[in-house]
Structures are given as structure tokens and as C-alpha cells.
Amino acid sequence: MSYQLRREEVLDGDRLKAMLEESPARAAQAILIAAREGVLDAQALLGQILLDGQGIEQDQPLALRWFEIAAHGGHLMARNMLGRCHEHGWGCVADAAVAARHYRQAAEAGLDWAMYNYANLLATGRGVIEDQEQALSLYRRAAEQGHAKSMNLLGRYLEEGRYCRADPVTAFEWYRRSALGGDFRGQFSYASVLVELSHIEEALVWYRRAMHAGHSVFLSIAAQTLSSVPHAQVQAMAVEYRARAANQVNS
């Protein structure tokens, strides 16, 4: 496919994302051109591919710089990614308090991912004073915008009645929506409630989806939970989870 770009293509963030899937190295060149042209989406995307090493040599400090440039221009996801960099020490010294400031700014502007990330810090007291009520409020706001991971956590608060009135029926609905939205933890939560409702075959379908999407740490912890369920088919699923976790660690 030819990548002789017209100016309007270079300035089109969606076009750049599509190109990245087709040919990462060539797309990286186009993204760099667009970023230098001042396209905010391209600047944020350049930060992401530098962070991931996708189509370009990985360079976390440079990724951080491009996120800063895009965030300064008002790009909310770039602001969220600045938070991620500072939380995890990507291209900088890890500092949860700095991460929280970036997350909060993007969350206040309405970005669901930033609401989720800021809520995670509030729920665990990292970089901020622990505030479960505010965390719950942010998870709820993000969930209502369609954020699948927040849906699962909102469901957990409602199921356990933590900092809110217990509401297992509504919790189940949020788990269902999270599962359909593709969150593997939501899929696991939804499957677990289905087991309680004796819908075993349907539960196994969702457990398997969660297994294929989950990482090794999740799989190992989930396997312990599954092994304690008094149902042979679910316990057999625990064996599959452990095997997949081991394969991921060894691969």
C-alpha cells in the first residue's frame, strides 16, 4: 500500500491509527510528521508508540515528552498517559502524587480512563489520601460513560455493600455490561455470579473468555478462587487457568 500522504491525511488522527495497524514502521513516520505539524492526536499517538516500541525504537523519556506536548495542547488522553508514566516510572522517576494530579485534571475534564486511574489511587491511598467514597463516585461516573473496567469495580462495591447500600441485582447488571464490554475481570465476576445462580454452562463460557484475555498474575489468583468452588467443572477450569498462567510466564 502506498504511503504518499496528502496533507489532509497527515492531519487525520483516525487515518494515522488505521495506518499503524497496517504497517507500523511506515505509519510511525507519518505519525512523526503529523506530530511535528502540531496534530494533537498524532502527538499523543507518537508518545504511545514510543512507549510501546511499535514501529519505532522504544524510548520512554521521549514518549513522556510527547505526552507532555500533547497534554499542554489540551489532549486529555495524553494527560492521562502522563499520569500512567509517573505512576509506573516510564521515562521518569515513579511518583504517585504527580500521577494523581494528572489523572485528576483529565478526570475533571470528563475522561473516563482518567476517572478510573484516579479512582484506583484514591481507593488504595497511593499518592493521595485514601477516599473510598470519591473512588466509588468516579468509578460510577466512568461506568456510566461506558468504561468496562469501571463497571466491574462499581459492581464489586455494590455487591459487597462497600461505602454504599448493597445491591446485588444492580451489581450483576454492571458485571454483565463489563463482561460484554470486554473486561476480563468483569467477565470473571459475571461468571462467578452465574455460578451462584446455577447457570454453570454459561458461566464456563465467560470464565474461558476471561482466561484467554487475562495475564498471568490474574490467572494465578483466579485459579485459587475457582479451585474452592464446589463444582467439578469449575474446579477443572482452575486447572486450565494455572496451565495458561504457567505458559505465559515461561513463554
Summary of the structure (lengths in Angstrom):
residues: 251
radius of gyration: 20.6
end to end distance: 33.2
largest distance: 62.1
contacts: 865
relative contact order: 0.05
helix: 75%
strand: 0%
